[in-house]
């Protein structure tokens, strides 16, 4: 398959699957929507086309090993959407949103630059596994600090959803292009650039106010670790079973091993909180 066609297909697929997250959070609320919105989506075409670009180059494993590092940065990026806004003065809505977005993106880019520098030679599976474990623990800790996670009352417009898809498509297309140029670490980071999280938070802020995205932060942080799990497992399944079967098996395993347990944990945690607040009979 031609290299340009691979980039285009990966970008289109990523853009299409990315649009669903905002809708899921709106419809189901921050808890369930946050989990549904973070199941492996854009990483599926990204990993597939990175592998297809050159299966024998040895660049695939380092790229996938870098994904959990990027997802850990994304978890921190999401957490900032909860902790930064309360510390910003009562400015106008547009100014608050602009300052919050600028601060959060600056932290992500700084972390990405440090990560790529530290792992300039190779991001091993050990590094990726460590980042996955830290991300899970961080997600569990943040989810204990319960925030209301209401469903959205206003619909996010088609233009905002389209922008979200375009942003995700651009990030994934760039990731595949970088992998073809032989830049696995940059490709791994680009594949998890928080285009989805950024556009989700901004879109929900604009349409629903601050409560809906803030309530979705904990579930999204925890659920996002399914992407890290997918990336690490893909280094085994894609070479062994091929693109189609390997991607399908990895996707199902990621949901079963991370997304479902995360949803059960959040439900248990929420039920426990409700019972603790209920008056004694």
Steps between C-alpha positions, in 0.01 A plus 500: 500500500631843406639702793275799432195273486595350838524846655167608351313184604639513854404866532146448368434201723637682804289807430182297467543297818612805699172689461310248715659594836333837551165348406553212746581733790200717415260208479618275783657746742861538607546158663372258236564748220855549620567126482328455163681801364843364586481147364772445238396683183758716322781274621352213296561651154817671625656173619379308195643741247822553696553125488400480136738782408804278557449180703869413497648839591505446877332839551159363600586382851667829608206697361251287691718510811475878489120499487450427875737787580286727287180369657643573845554857383143499371376389842684794657357723226148389594566546871604860433152568363373438851767679704585803284156665448427553873830686530424745220336833593137562413577633155272477199414151379710531185805626689474224762476234229792646305728520804406150616563352155834680465627384840393140450647472151824663614540238772433220247754630248761549773444144620514369142830679435651360820374149424639492146834634630521241778415214266687632199652161433205270556181476701513141623203289597618535861462877480157460342386251764620728781309794346187282474517400867556859613210614282264241649597593855458870423159438344386299803616774736334783308174307461477472879460879510144482376363784293145523368487360147166610355377440150518792266185703449611678185608342175853552369463641151606331174777756444665421834471126437653547155791697649555219746517243225736713294732552798517128573546416131789746476675354806471140378598587145809675638581195714492263201706744294764526773516121529565481126785749541659277764412710806333240725514700823348810344246281323399338827456840665311644203262204498384590851501880466194601709300619200199298616525607863566863408208531262276304739577729793467818295180386328339392826607820678345709225178300475444375855706717736780383732316229698461237225867487386626526860292201601631299206869553587545209743322240284682618189839482674435144609335387179779648287739237632330253265685679220834436674407136545404479133833643386709258708294196403503600131875441487420130548166451326550697178820319394352164603143522371514772235335841478132400500495213748775650715322835527168334585650276768695787653194726504283241675776419750554869581133554574476179703815563702472877555173663390261252663690481833524882500124533454433247778742681733336836433153357557610336824670818616195710419261257674723498807499879512120513467455244779738693726302820448160334550343558844501201732158324528 
